[in-house]
Amino acid sequence: MTIPRYSRTSDWPRLVADAINALENKVRTLLGATAYTVETVTFTPIAEPASPVEGMTYMDSTSHKLRTYNGTTWQDHW
């Protein structure tokens, strides 16, 4: 099982999703099932993080918008 490497620590959600998908696909293959990949990440709404770092993403519990910190300010995704 090969897991791709990412250059930024903010890529951890993709790294975790890739690892889980690879493991699930391996288990399905061993059991004779068709392998597939699920490309989703679910965020639980929380309050704005107190000490953000560039690339940090969260679901705002007040606005219910996905937000990412660009190193200076929080940016809404829509």
PDB file of N, CA, C and O in Angstrom:
ATOM      1  N   MET A   1       0.858  -1.165   0.000  1.00  0.00           N
ATOM      2  CA  MET A   1       0.000   0.000   0.000  1.00  0.00           C
ATOM      3  C   MET A   1       0.907   1.231   0.000  1.00  0.00           C
ATOM      4  O   MET A   1       1.741   1.393   0.891  1.00  0.00           O
ATOM      5  N   THR A   2       0.741   2.099  -1.003  1.00  0.00           N
ATOM      6  CA  THR A   2       1.525   3.319  -1.091  1.00  0.00           C
ATOM      7  C   THR A   2       0.658   4.504  -0.707  1.00  0.00           C
ATOM      8  O   THR A   2      -0.431   4.687  -1.250  1.00  0.00           O
ATOM      9  N   ILE A   3       1.139   5.303   0.225  1.00  0.00           N
ATOM     10  CA  ILE A   3       0.423   6.498   0.663  1.00  0.00           C
ATOM     11  C   ILE A   3       1.209   7.706   0.173  1.00  0.00           C
ATOM     12  O   ILE A   3       2.396   7.828   0.476  1.00  0.00           O
ATOM     13  N   PRO A   4       0.567   8.610  -0.585  1.00  0.00           N
ATOM     14  CA  PRO A   4       1.296   9.773  -1.092  1.00  0.00           C
ATOM     15  C   PRO A   4       1.766  10.688   0.029  1.00  0.00           C
ATOM     16  O   PRO A   4       1.152  10.745   1.094  1.00  0.00           O
ATOM     17  N   ARG A   5       2.847  11.398  -0.216  1.00  0.00           N
ATOM     18  CA  ARG A   5       3.410  12.334   0.747  1.00  0.00           C
ATOM     19  C   ARG A   5       2.937  13.745   0.401  1.00  0.00           C
ATOM     20  O   ARG A   5       2.810  14.093  -0.772  1.00  0.00           O
ATOM     21  N   TYR A   6       2.683  14.540   1.413  1.00  0.00           N
ATOM     22  CA  TYR A   6       2.233  15.907   1.216  1.00  0.00           C
ATOM     23  C   TYR A   6       3.241  16.857   1.834  1.00  0.00           C
ATOM     24  O   TYR A   6       3.925  16.506   2.796  1.00  0.00           O
ATOM     25  N   SER A   7       3.336  18.060   1.285  1.00  0.00           N
ATOM     26  CA  SER A   7       4.381  18.980   1.687  1.00  0.00           C
ATOM     27  C   SER A   7       4.016  19.869   2.861  1.00  0.00           C
ATOM     28  O   SER A   7       4.905  20.402   3.525  1.00  0.00           O
ATOM     29  N   ARG A   8       2.720  20.044   3.135  1.00  0.00           N
ATOM     30  CA  ARG A   8       2.320  20.958   4.203  1.00  0.00           C
ATOM     31  C   ARG A   8       1.567  20.211   5.284  1.00  0.00           C
ATOM     32  O   ARG A   8       0.860  19.243   5.002  1.00  0.00           O
ATOM     33  N   THR A   9       1.717  20.659   6.522  1.00  0.00           N
ATOM     34  CA  THR A   9       0.998  20.005   7.615  1.00  0.00           C
ATOM     35  C   THR A   9      -0.500  20.209   7.488  1.00  0.00           C
ATOM     36  O   THR A   9      -1.273  19.447   8.067  1.00  0.00           O
ATOM     37  N   SER A  10      -0.932  21.234   6.734  1.00  0.00           N
ATOM     38  CA  SER A  10      -2.366  21.457   6.553  1.00  0.00           C
ATOM     39  C   SER A  10      -2.991  20.406   5.633  1.00  0.00           C
ATOM     40  O   SER A  10      -4.212  20.370   5.475  1.00  0.00           O
ATOM     41  N   ASP A  11      -2.162  19.548   5.025  1.00  0.00           N
ATOM     42  CA  ASP A  11      -2.659  18.490   4.151  1.00  0.00           C
ATOM     43  C   ASP A  11      -3.056  17.233   4.928  1.00  0.00           C
ATOM     44  O   ASP A  11      -3.371  16.212   4.315  1.00  0.00           O
ATOM     45  N   TRP A  12      -3.048  17.286   6.259  1.00  0.00           N
ATOM     46  CA  TRP A  12      -3.332  16.086   7.051  1.00  0.00           C
ATOM     47  C   TRP A  12      -4.706  15.493   6.791  1.00  0.00           C
ATOM     48  O   TRP A  12      -4.823  14.268   6.826  1.00  0.00           O
ATOM     49  N   PRO A  13      -5.777  16.281   6.528  1.00  0.00           N
ATOM     50  CA  PRO A  13      -7.060  15.626   6.267  1.00  0.00           C
ATOM     51  C   PRO A  13      -7.005  14.745   5.015  1.00  0.00           C
ATOM     52  O   PRO A  13      -7.572  13.653   5.003  1.00  0.00           O
ATOM     53  N   ARG A  14      -6.332  15.210   3.974  1.00  0.00           N
ATOM     54  CA  ARG A  14      -6.203  14.415   2.754  1.00  0.00           C
ATOM     55  C   ARG A  14      -5.348  13.189   3.011  1.00  0.00           C
ATOM     56  O   ARG A  14      -5.659  12.108   2.511  1.00  0.00           O
ATOM     57  N   LEU A  15      -4.268  13.335   3.786  1.00  0.00           N
ATOM     58  CA  LEU A  15      -3.402  12.205   4.109  1.00  0.00           C
ATOM     59  C   LEU A  15      -4.174  11.129   4.861  1.00  0.00           C
ATOM     60  O   LEU A  15      -4.050   9.944   4.552  1.00  0.00           O
ATOM     61  N   VAL A  16      -4.971  11.535   5.846  1.00  0.00           N
ATOM     62  CA  VAL A  16      -5.787  10.576   6.610  1.00  0.00           C
ATOM     63  C   VAL A  16      -6.818   9.910   5.708  1.00  0.00           C
ATOM     64  O   VAL A  16      -6.992   8.692   5.756  1.00  0.00           O
ATOM     65  N   ALA A  17      -7.509  10.710   4.876  1.00  0.00           N
ATOM     66  CA  ALA A  17      -8.514  10.150   3.968  1.00  0.00           C
ATOM     67  C   ALA A  17      -7.876   9.158   3.002  1.00  0.00           C
ATOM     68  O   ALA A  17      -8.442   8.094   2.751  1.00  0.00           O
ATOM     69  N   ASP A  18      -6.697   9.494   2.451  1.00  0.00           N
ATOM     70  CA  ASP A  18      -6.009   8.590   1.532  1.00  0.00           C
ATOM     71  C   ASP A  18      -5.627   7.285   2.219  1.00  0.00           C
ATOM     72  O   ASP A  18      -5.768   6.210   1.637  1.00  0.00           O
ATOM     73  N   ALA A  19      -5.145   7.377   3.455  1.00  0.00           N
ATOM     74  CA  ALA A  19      -4.751   6.177   4.189  1.00  0.00           C
ATOM     75  C   ALA A  19      -5.951   5.290   4.484  1.00  0.00           C
ATOM     76  O   ALA A  19      -5.871   4.071   4.335  1.00  0.00           O
ATOM     77  N   ILE A  20      -7.058   5.888   4.900  1.00  0.00           N
ATOM     78  CA  ILE A  20      -8.270   5.115   5.189  1.00  0.00           C
ATOM     79  C   ILE A  20      -8.813   4.477   3.918  1.00  0.00           C
ATOM     80  O   ILE A  20      -9.194   3.307   3.922  1.00  0.00           O
ATOM     81  N   ASN A  21      -8.850   5.247   2.828  1.00  0.00           N
ATOM     82  CA  ASN A  21      -9.341   4.705   1.565  1.00  0.00           C
ATOM     83  C   ASN A  21      -8.473   3.556   1.071  1.00  0.00           C
ATOM     84  O   ASN A  21      -8.989   2.548   0.588  1.00  0.00           O
ATOM     85  N   ALA A  22      -7.143   3.706   1.190  1.00  0.00           N
ATOM     86  CA  ALA A  22      -6.232   2.650   0.753  1.00  0.00           C
ATOM     87  C   ALA A  22      -6.447   1.380   1.576  1.00  0.00           C
ATOM     88  O   ALA A  22      -6.468   0.279   1.025  1.00  0.00           O
ATOM     89  N   LEU A  23      -6.605   1.527   2.878  1.00  0.00           N
ATOM     90  CA  LEU A  23      -6.840   0.370   3.743  1.00  0.00           C
ATOM     91  C   LEU A  23      -8.171  -0.295   3.423  1.00  0.00           C
ATOM     92  O   LEU A  23      -8.254  -1.520   3.327  1.00  0.00           O
ATOM     93  N   GLU A  24      -9.215   0.518   3.257  1.00  0.00           N
ATOM     94  CA  GLU A  24     -10.525  -0.039   2.927  1.00  0.00           C
ATOM     95  C   GLU A  24     -10.480  -0.774   1.594  1.00  0.00           C
ATOM     96  O   GLU A  24     -11.042  -1.862   1.472  1.00  0.00           O
ATOM     97  N   ASN A  25      -9.827  -0.201   0.603  1.00  0.00           N
ATOM     98  CA  ASN A  25      -9.725  -0.844  -0.703  1.00  0.00           C
ATOM     99  C   ASN A  25      -8.956  -2.159  -0.618  1.00  0.00           C
ATOM    100  O   ASN A  25      -9.309  -3.128  -1.290  1.00  0.00           O
ATOM    101  N   LYS A  26      -7.908  -2.198   0.204  1.00  0.00           N
ATOM    102  CA  LYS A  26      -7.130  -3.431   0.394  1.00  0.00           C
ATOM    103  C   LYS A  26      -8.002  -4.517   1.028  1.00  0.00           C
ATOM    104  O   LYS A  26      -7.975  -5.666   0.588  1.00  0.00           O
ATOM    105  N   VAL A  27      -8.770  -4.163   2.054  1.00  0.00           N
ATOM    106  CA  VAL A  27      -9.660  -5.122   2.713  1.00  0.00           C
ATOM    107  C   VAL A  27     -10.717  -5.624   1.738  1.00  0.00           C
ATOM    108  O   VAL A  27     -10.990  -6.823   1.683  1.00  0.00           O
ATOM    109  N   ARG A  28     -11.311  -4.720   0.972  1.00  0.00           N
ATOM    110  CA  ARG A  28     -12.322  -5.121  -0.014  1.00  0.00           C
ATOM    111  C   ARG A  28     -11.731  -6.069  -1.056  1.00  0.00           C
ATOM    112  O   ARG A  28     -12.380  -7.036  -1.456  1.00  0.00           O
ATOM    113  N   THR A  29     -10.499  -5.795  -1.495  1.00  0.00           N
ATOM    114  CA  THR A  29      -9.838  -6.651  -2.477  1.00  0.00           C
ATOM    115  C   THR A  29      -9.599  -8.037  -1.887  1.00  0.00           C
ATOM    116  O   THR A  29      -9.831  -9.047  -2.552  1.00  0.00           O
ATOM    117  N   LEU A  30      -9.136  -8.085  -0.639  1.00  0.00           N
ATOM    118  CA  LEU A  30      -8.900  -9.372   0.017  1.00  0.00           C
ATOM    119  C   LEU A  30     -10.191 -10.162   0.194  1.00  0.00           C
ATOM    120  O   LEU A  30     -10.179 -11.392   0.155  1.00  0.00           O
ATOM    121  N   LEU A  31     -11.305  -9.458   0.390  1.00  0.00           N
ATOM    122  CA  LEU A  31     -12.594 -10.125   0.568  1.00  0.00           C
ATOM    123  C   LEU A  31     -13.295 -10.400  -0.761  1.00  0.00           C
ATOM    124  O   LEU A  31     -14.377 -10.986  -0.790  1.00  0.00           O
ATOM    125  N   GLY A  32     -12.672  -9.974  -1.857  1.00  0.00           N
ATOM    126  CA  GLY A  32     -13.256 -10.208  -3.166  1.00  0.00           C
ATOM    127  C   GLY A  32     -14.283  -9.176  -3.590  1.00  0.00           C
ATOM    128  O   GLY A  32     -14.971  -9.371  -4.592  1.00  0.00           O
ATOM    129  N   ALA A  33     -14.402  -8.093  -2.857  1.00  0.00           N
ATOM    130  CA  ALA A  33     -15.356  -7.040  -3.206  1.00  0.00           C
ATOM    131  C   ALA A  33     -14.684  -6.054  -4.157  1.00  0.00           C
ATOM    132  O   ALA A  33     -13.458  -6.017  -4.262  1.00  0.00           O
ATOM    133  N   THR A  34     -15.482  -5.270  -4.837  1.00  0.00           N
ATOM    134  CA  THR A  34     -14.961  -4.249  -5.734  1.00  0.00           C
ATOM    135  C   THR A  34     -14.399  -3.088  -4.918  1.00  0.00           C
ATOM    136  O   THR A  34     -15.054  -2.580  -4.008  1.00  0.00           O
ATOM    137  N   ALA A  35     -13.173  -2.674  -5.256  1.00  0.00           N
ATOM    138  CA  ALA A  35     -12.538  -1.559  -4.551  1.00  0.00           C
ATOM    139  C   ALA A  35     -13.106  -0.234  -5.043  1.00  0.00           C
ATOM    140  O   ALA A  35     -13.414  -0.081  -6.225  1.00  0.00           O
ATOM    141  N   TYR A  36     -13.241   0.709  -4.141  1.00  0.00           N
ATOM    142  CA  TYR A  36     -13.683   2.047  -4.501  1.00  0.00           C
ATOM    143  C   TYR A  36     -13.096   3.052  -3.522  1.00  0.00           C
ATOM    144  O   TYR A  36     -12.627   2.673  -2.449  1.00  0.00           O
ATOM    145  N   THR A  37     -13.118   4.312  -3.880  1.00  0.00           N
ATOM    146  CA  THR A  37     -12.586   5.382  -3.041  1.00  0.00           C
ATOM    147  C   THR A  37     -13.689   6.386  -2.751  1.00  0.00           C
ATOM    148  O   THR A  37     -14.420   6.802  -3.650  1.00  0.00           O
ATOM    149  N   VAL A  38     -13.799   6.769  -1.487  1.00  0.00           N
ATOM    150  CA  VAL A  38     -14.748   7.793  -1.079  1.00  0.00           C
ATOM    151  C   VAL A  38     -13.955   9.066  -0.820  1.00  0.00           C
ATOM    152  O   VAL A  38     -13.068   9.079   0.034  1.00  0.00           O
ATOM    153  N   GLU A  39     -14.260  10.125  -1.540  1.00  0.00           N
ATOM    154  CA  GLU A  39     -13.494  11.360  -1.434  1.00  0.00           C
ATOM    155  C   GLU A  39     -14.257  12.412  -0.644  1.00  0.00           C
ATOM    156  O   GLU A  39     -14.571  13.473  -1.182  1.00  0.00           O
ATOM    157  N   THR A  40     -14.561  12.141   0.623  1.00  0.00           N
ATOM    158  CA  THR A  40     -15.278  13.110   1.444  1.00  0.00           C
ATOM    159  C   THR A  40     -14.597  13.288   2.789  1.00  0.00           C
ATOM    160  O   THR A  40     -13.960  12.376   3.316  1.00  0.00           O
ATOM    161  N   VAL A  41     -14.749  14.471   3.320  1.00  0.00           N
ATOM    162  CA  VAL A  41     -14.312  14.792   4.676  1.00  0.00           C
ATOM    163  C   VAL A  41     -15.475  15.528   5.320  1.00  0.00           C
ATOM    164  O   VAL A  41     -16.019  16.454   4.719  1.00  0.00           O
ATOM    165  N   THR A  42     -15.871  15.141   6.526  1.00  0.00           N
ATOM    166  CA  THR A  42     -16.971  15.784   7.220  1.00  0.00           C
ATOM    167  C   THR A  42     -16.419  16.622   8.372  1.00  0.00           C
ATOM    168  O   THR A  42     -15.643  16.133   9.193  1.00  0.00           O
ATOM    169  N   PHE A  43     -16.834  17.897   8.421  1.00  0.00           N
ATOM    170  CA  PHE A  43     -16.400  18.801   9.481  1.00  0.00           C
ATOM    171  C   PHE A  43     -17.539  18.994  10.471  1.00  0.00           C
ATOM    172  O   PHE A  43     -18.682  19.202  10.066  1.00  0.00           O
ATOM    173  N   THR A  44     -17.239  18.928  11.764  1.00  0.00           N
ATOM    174  CA  THR A  44     -18.201  19.224  12.814  1.00  0.00           C
ATOM    175  C   THR A  44     -18.075  20.703  13.162  1.00  0.00           C
ATOM    176  O   THR A  44     -16.969  21.172  13.431  1.00  0.00           O
ATOM    177  N   PRO A  45     -19.188  21.456  13.163  1.00  0.00           N
ATOM    178  CA  PRO A  45     -19.109  22.889  13.466  1.00  0.00           C
ATOM    179  C   PRO A  45     -18.504  23.152  14.846  1.00  0.00           C
ATOM    180  O   PRO A  45     -18.863  22.508  15.832  1.00  0.00           O
ATOM    181  N   ILE A  46     -17.567  24.124  14.892  1.00  0.00           N
ATOM    182  CA  ILE A  46     -16.920  24.528  16.144  1.00  0.00           C
ATOM    183  C   ILE A  46     -16.771  26.049  16.150  1.00  0.00           C
ATOM    184  O   ILE A  46     -17.037  26.709  15.145  1.00  0.00           O
ATOM    185  N   ALA A  47     -16.346  26.597  17.283  1.00  0.00           N
ATOM    186  CA  ALA A  47     -16.044  28.030  17.379  1.00  0.00           C
ATOM    187  C   ALA A  47     -14.701  28.289  16.693  1.00  0.00           C
ATOM    188  O   ALA A  47     -13.895  27.374  16.526  1.00  0.00           O
ATOM    189  N   GLU A  48     -14.471  29.531  16.302  1.00  0.00           N
ATOM    190  CA  GLU A  48     -13.223  29.900  15.623  1.00  0.00           C
ATOM    191  C   GLU A  48     -12.018  29.534  16.501  1.00  0.00           C
ATOM    192  O   GLU A  48     -11.971  29.921  17.669  1.00  0.00           O
ATOM    193  N   PRO A  49     -11.048  28.798  15.958  1.00  0.00           N
ATOM    194  CA  PRO A  49      -9.859  28.425  16.731  1.00  0.00           C
ATOM    195  C   PRO A  49      -9.095  29.657  17.223  1.00  0.00           C
ATOM    196  O   PRO A  49      -8.986  30.652  16.507  1.00  0.00           O
ATOM    197  N   ALA A  50      -8.576  29.585  18.430  1.00  0.00           N
ATOM    198  CA  ALA A  50      -7.910  30.725  19.062  1.00  0.00           C
ATOM    199  C   ALA A  50      -6.515  30.994  18.500  1.00  0.00           C
ATOM    200  O   ALA A  50      -6.114  32.153  18.401  1.00  0.00           O
ATOM    201  N   SER A  51      -5.781  29.974  18.136  1.00  0.00           N
ATOM    202  CA  SER A  51      -4.402  30.143  17.644  1.00  0.00           C
ATOM    203  C   SER A  51      -4.261  29.490  16.272  1.00  0.00           C
ATOM    204  O   SER A  51      -3.633  28.438  16.152  1.00  0.00           O
ATOM    205  N   PRO A  52      -4.844  30.106  15.226  1.00  0.00           N
ATOM    206  CA  PRO A  52      -4.808  29.477  13.906  1.00  0.00           C
ATOM    207  C   PRO A  52      -3.433  29.533  13.256  1.00  0.00           C
ATOM    208  O   PRO A  52      -2.625  30.415  13.549  1.00  0.00           O
ATOM    209  N   VAL A  53      -3.182  28.573  12.365  1.00  0.00           N
ATOM    210  CA  VAL A  53      -1.982  28.575  11.537  1.00  0.00           C
ATOM    211  C   VAL A  53      -2.433  28.556  10.080  1.00  0.00           C
ATOM    212  O   VAL A  53      -3.526  28.080   9.775  1.00  0.00           O
ATOM    213  N   GLU A  54      -1.608  29.063   9.192  1.00  0.00           N
ATOM    214  CA  GLU A  54      -1.957  29.138   7.778  1.00  0.00           C
ATOM    215  C   GLU A  54      -2.364  27.766   7.245  1.00  0.00           C
ATOM    216  O   GLU A  54      -1.671  26.771   7.457  1.00  0.00           O
ATOM    217  N   GLY A  55      -3.503  27.734   6.547  1.00  0.00           N
ATOM    218  CA  GLY A  55      -4.010  26.494   5.963  1.00  0.00           C
ATOM    219  C   GLY A  55      -5.017  25.778   6.841  1.00  0.00           C
ATOM    220  O   GLY A  55      -5.665  24.839   6.380  1.00  0.00           O
ATOM    221  N   MET A  56      -5.172  26.197   8.112  1.00  0.00           N
ATOM    222  CA  MET A  56      -6.128  25.562   9.004  1.00  0.00           C
ATOM    223  C   MET A  56      -7.544  25.788   8.475  1.00  0.00           C
ATOM    224  O   MET A  56      -7.886  26.901   8.077  1.00  0.00           O
ATOM    225  N   THR A  57      -8.358  24.749   8.469  1.00  0.00           N
ATOM    226  CA  THR A  57      -9.734  24.834   7.976  1.00  0.00           C
ATOM    227  C   THR A  57     -10.673  24.289   9.040  1.00  0.00           C
ATOM    228  O   THR A  57     -10.365  23.302   9.708  1.00  0.00           O
ATOM    229  N   TYR A  58     -11.832  24.943   9.193  1.00  0.00           N
ATOM    230  CA  TYR A  58     -12.829  24.481  10.148  1.00  0.00           C
ATOM    231  C   TYR A  58     -14.221  24.884   9.673  1.00  0.00           C
ATOM    232  O   TYR A  58     -14.358  25.743   8.802  1.00  0.00           O
ATOM    233  N   MET A  59     -15.261  24.260  10.249  1.00  0.00           N
ATOM    234  CA  MET A  59     -16.653  24.612   9.968  1.00  0.00           C
ATOM    235  C   MET A  59     -17.134  25.495  11.108  1.00  0.00           C
ATOM    236  O   MET A  59     -17.183  25.064  12.260  1.00  0.00           O
ATOM    237  N   ASP A  60     -17.493  26.753  10.778  1.00  0.00           N
ATOM    238  CA  ASP A  60     -17.910  27.717  11.784  1.00  0.00           C
ATOM    239  C   ASP A  60     -19.283  27.352  12.348  1.00  0.00           C
ATOM    240  O   ASP A  60     -20.229  27.141  11.589  1.00  0.00           O
ATOM    241  N   SER A  61     -19.394  27.279  13.675  1.00  0.00           N
ATOM    242  CA  SER A  61     -20.646  26.864  14.315  1.00  0.00           C
ATOM    243  C   SER A  61     -21.718  27.949  14.280  1.00  0.00           C
ATOM    244  O   SER A  61     -22.894  27.649  14.489  1.00  0.00           O
ATOM    245  N   THR A  62     -21.344  29.204  14.020  1.00  0.00           N
ATOM    246  CA  THR A  62     -22.320  30.283  13.945  1.00  0.00           C
ATOM    247  C   THR A  62     -22.845  30.479  12.529  1.00  0.00           C
ATOM    248  O   THR A  62     -24.056  30.495  12.308  1.00  0.00           O
ATOM    249  N   SER A  63     -21.936  30.627  11.569  1.00  0.00           N
ATOM    250  CA  SER A  63     -22.339  30.880  10.182  1.00  0.00           C
ATOM    251  C   SER A  63     -22.573  29.601   9.389  1.00  0.00           C
ATOM    252  O   SER A  63     -23.175  29.633   8.316  1.00  0.00           O
ATOM    253  N   HIS A  64     -22.095  28.469   9.921  1.00  0.00           N
ATOM    254  CA  HIS A  64     -22.167  27.166   9.242  1.00  0.00           C
ATOM    255  C   HIS A  64     -21.474  27.205   7.884  1.00  0.00           C
ATOM    256  O   HIS A  64     -21.919  26.574   6.925  1.00  0.00           O
ATOM    257  N   LYS A  65     -20.374  27.959   7.821  1.00  0.00           N
ATOM    258  CA  LYS A  65     -19.561  28.040   6.614  1.00  0.00           C
ATOM    259  C   LYS A  65     -18.202  27.420   6.875  1.00  0.00           C
ATOM    260  O   LYS A  65     -17.665  27.508   7.979  1.00  0.00           O
ATOM    261  N   LEU A  66     -17.654  26.794   5.847  1.00  0.00           N
ATOM    262  CA  LEU A  66     -16.305  26.271   5.907  1.00  0.00           C
ATOM    263  C   LEU A  66     -15.354  27.444   5.744  1.00  0.00           C
ATOM    264  O   LEU A  66     -15.512  28.247   4.824  1.00  0.00           O
ATOM    265  N   ARG A  67     -14.352  27.552   6.640  1.00  0.00           N
ATOM    266  CA  ARG A  67     -13.441  28.700   6.625  1.00  0.00           C
ATOM    267  C   ARG A  67     -11.994  28.215   6.680  1.00  0.00           C
ATOM    268  O   ARG A  67     -11.694  27.206   7.318  1.00  0.00           O
ATOM    269  N   THR A  68     -11.096  28.942   6.004  1.00  0.00           N
ATOM    270  CA  THR A  68      -9.673  28.616   6.000  1.00  0.00           C
ATOM    271  C   THR A  68      -8.873  29.856   6.358  1.00  0.00           C
ATOM    272  O   THR A  68      -9.178  30.960   5.906  1.00  0.00           O
ATOM    273  N   TYR A  69      -7.845  29.660   7.178  1.00  0.00           N
ATOM    274  CA  TYR A  69      -6.990  30.760   7.604  1.00  0.00           C
ATOM    275  C   TYR A  69      -5.861  30.920   6.589  1.00  0.00           C
ATOM    276  O   TYR A  69      -5.141  29.964   6.303  1.00  0.00           O
ATOM    277  N   ASN A  70      -5.706  32.136   6.040  1.00  0.00           N
ATOM    278  CA  ASN A  70      -4.697  32.374   5.010  1.00  0.00           C
ATOM    279  C   ASN A  70      -3.387  32.922   5.576  1.00  0.00           C
ATOM    280  O   ASN A  70      -2.522  33.362   4.818  1.00  0.00           O
ATOM    281  N   GLY A  71      -3.238  32.900   6.874  1.00  0.00           N
ATOM    282  CA  GLY A  71      -2.044  33.423   7.527  1.00  0.00           C
ATOM    283  C   GLY A  71      -2.279  34.789   8.145  1.00  0.00           C
ATOM    284  O   GLY A  71      -1.519  35.236   9.004  1.00  0.00           O
ATOM    285  N   THR A  72      -3.365  35.462   7.689  1.00  0.00           N
ATOM    286  CA  THR A  72      -3.711  36.783   8.211  1.00  0.00           C
ATOM    287  C   THR A  72      -5.154  36.836   8.682  1.00  0.00           C
ATOM    288  O   THR A  72      -5.429  37.311   9.784  1.00  0.00           O
ATOM    289  N   THR A  73      -6.082  36.352   7.857  1.00  0.00           N
ATOM    290  CA  THR A  73      -7.517  36.390   8.176  1.00  0.00           C
ATOM    291  C   THR A  73      -8.186  35.074   7.801  1.00  0.00           C
ATOM    292  O   THR A  73      -7.650  34.269   7.040  1.00  0.00           O
ATOM    293  N   TRP A  74      -9.378  34.885   8.363  1.00  0.00           N
ATOM    294  CA  TRP A  74     -10.197  33.730   8.006  1.00  0.00           C
ATOM    295  C   TRP A  74     -10.965  34.054   6.735  1.00  0.00           C
ATOM    296  O   TRP A  74     -11.542  35.135   6.621  1.00  0.00           O
ATOM    297  N   GLN A  75     -10.979  33.127   5.770  1.00  0.00           N
ATOM    298  CA  GLN A  75     -11.682  33.304   4.506  1.00  0.00           C
ATOM    299  C   GLN A  75     -12.797  32.271   4.403  1.00  0.00           C
ATOM    300  O   GLN A  75     -12.571  31.079   4.610  1.00  0.00           O
ATOM    301  N   ASP A  76     -14.021  32.744   4.077  1.00  0.00           N
ATOM    302  CA  ASP A  76     -15.145  31.829   3.853  1.00  0.00           C
ATOM    303  C   ASP A  76     -14.974  31.142   2.502  1.00  0.00           C
ATOM    304  O   ASP A  76     -14.438  31.724   1.559  1.00  0.00           O
ATOM    305  N   HIS A  77     -15.438  29.895   2.421  1.00  0.00           N
ATOM    306  CA  HIS A  77     -15.358  29.161   1.155  1.00  0.00           C
ATOM    307  C   HIS A  77     -16.541  29.445   0.244  1.00  0.00           C
ATOM    308  O   HIS A  77     -16.490  29.088  -0.933  1.00  0.00           O
ATOM    309  N   TRP A  78     -17.592  30.064   0.729  1.00  0.00           N
ATOM    310  CA  TRP A  78     -18.713  30.492  -0.118  1.00  0.00           C
ATOM    311  C   TRP A  78     -19.436  31.626   0.542  1.00  0.00           C
ATOM    312  O   TRP A  78     -20.414  32.136  -0.005  1.00  0.00           O
TER     313      TRP A  78
END
